[in-house]
Amino acid sequence: MMNEILKDELKTVNERESEGFKISTLQEADWAMRKLKAMDAQDNGFKTTAKADIDETNAWLDRKLTENQASREYFEGLLQDYLYEQRKTDKKFKIDTPHGKVTTHKVPAGLKYQDAVVLKSLHDQGVSRFIRTKEEVNKAYLKKSGSIIKGKFVLDDGEIIDGITEKPASESVKYTF
């Protein structure tokens, strides 16, 4: 931290400031430099103290967030179980309370791509019309140009493209507060 001489230097700063002090000699300039040095040391002390407090506070925050995550998952699981239990009798049931809602939304069926495998397959077969210039699969165009047949993605002209499997429709749970 700051030594006692620097602390003593800071005590006289306010006295001189109120007098309208003006530097007119080398000794007075040296005195002002000592004051600046003392203030820098004090600032560094403040920063060190604040950093220690910030690190401690961040560690506390991380610990508390981790503790809450397990509880959050537990209560979300309970709410999800209740939602699906009620959905057995009422297909449109949703949880709506003054403190939040639990609803679901449909995730449509689609295609699941292994980009590197699809890209290699397209390259190997010389089918470049489905490859964008930046070397990524043009999934929208590719999807329109083929379909899943017996678990494999087949283009309209009969070529099989590796790395594409069918993704079944599913439902996800959404929490709104």
N, C-alpha and C positions, 0 to 999 in steps of 0.2 A: 504494500500500500504506500501511503505517502509518509515521508519522514517528518519529524517535528519541526525542522527548519522551514520546510515548505508550508506547513500548517501555519507557522507564525507569520510567514510572508503574506498569506491570504488575509490575516486579521487587519493589516494596515491598508488594504486595497480600498475599502469603503471610506476610510478617513480621507484619503487623498482625492478620491473621486468627488466628494462633496465640496472640497476646497477649490475645485477648478484647476487642478494641477497641470503644469506645462513642463515638458522635458526641455532642459536647456544645457545640460552637461552630459558627458559620457557616463558619469556615475549615476545620474538619474535615469539614463537609458538602460544601464545595467540593472538598476532597481526594477524598472518596468519589465525587463526581460525575466528577472527572477519571479515576478508576479505572474507573468504568462506561463512560465515553467510550472509554477505551483498550481495554477488553474488547470493546466494540462494533466498534471499528476492527479489532481482531484477528479477531473473528468474521467480519467482512466479507472480510478477507484470506483466511481459511480457505475461505469460500464461493467466492470468486473462483478460488482455486487448485483447489478441488474441481470447480467448473463447467468449468474448462479441461480437467481430467482426464476428466470425464464426457463432454464434447463430443468429445474425442480418442478416448476409448474407444468411444463410439457410432459414430464415423466408421470406426474400425477394424472394429467388429462388422458394420456395413453392408457394408464392402468384403469381408470374409470370407464373409458370407452370400451375396453376389453371386457370388463365386468358386465357392462350393460349389454354387450353383444349376445352373450349366452342367454340372458334373460329375454332379450328381444326375440331371439330365435324360438325360445320356449313359448312365449305368448303368441307369436305369429303362428306357430304350429297349432296351438289350442284354437285360435280363431279360424284357421284354415279347416281344422277337423270339424268345428261347429258349422262352418259354412257348408261344407260338403255333406254333412249329416242332414242339414235342413234342405239341401238341394234334392235329396232323395224324395221328398214329398212336395216340394215347390221348386220347379226348375229355374225360376227367376229370382229366388231368394237372394238377398244381399244384406249384409250387416250395415246398418246406418244408425249411428248414435251421435249424440252431441259432440263426442270427442273424436270422431273419425268414421271412416267407411272401409269396408272390406268388400271388394267386388272382384269379378274375374273378367277377362277379355279373351277372346278367341285368338289363337295364333294359327294362321292358316297353314295348310300343308304346302310343301314346296320342295325344293331340291337342296340337298346339302352337298357342298363342293369341297373337295380337297384340291385347292388351287394348283399346287405344284404338280400333282398327278394328272389333273385335267389338262394343264398346259403342256406337259410332256406328251400326253396321249395325242393331243391336237397337233403338236409339232411332228411327232413320229409318223402321223398319218397324212401330213401335208395339208391339213385343214386349217388354213390361216384366216379364213373369213370370220372366225369366232375369237380371234386374238386381237386385242387392241394394241396399238403401237407402243404403249408403255408396258407391254408384256404382262398383261393380266387377262384373265378369262372374261369375255363379254357375256356374263351370265344371263342377262335378259335375252339377248339374241340367241344364245345357245339353248336356253330353256324353250324358246318358241320353235326351235328347229329339231326337236326330238322329244322322246318320251321314255319312261321307264317300262321295259318289257322284261319279264322274268327276272327282276332285281337288277337289271343292267340298263344304263342310259344308252339308247340307240337313236342315232340321227335318222332323219326322214329317208336318207339314201342307204340306210342299213349299217353304217359304221358304228361300232361300239366305242364309247368314250369311257375310259377308266376314271375312277375317282369321284363319281357322282352316285349317290344313293338317295333313296326316297326318304323324305323327312315327314313323319306322320303329323297330322293335325294334333294340337295339344291345347291346353288351357293354362294360363298363368294367373297367379293371385296378385292383386294390386292393393296396396295400402295407401290411403290418402288421409292426411291430417289437416 
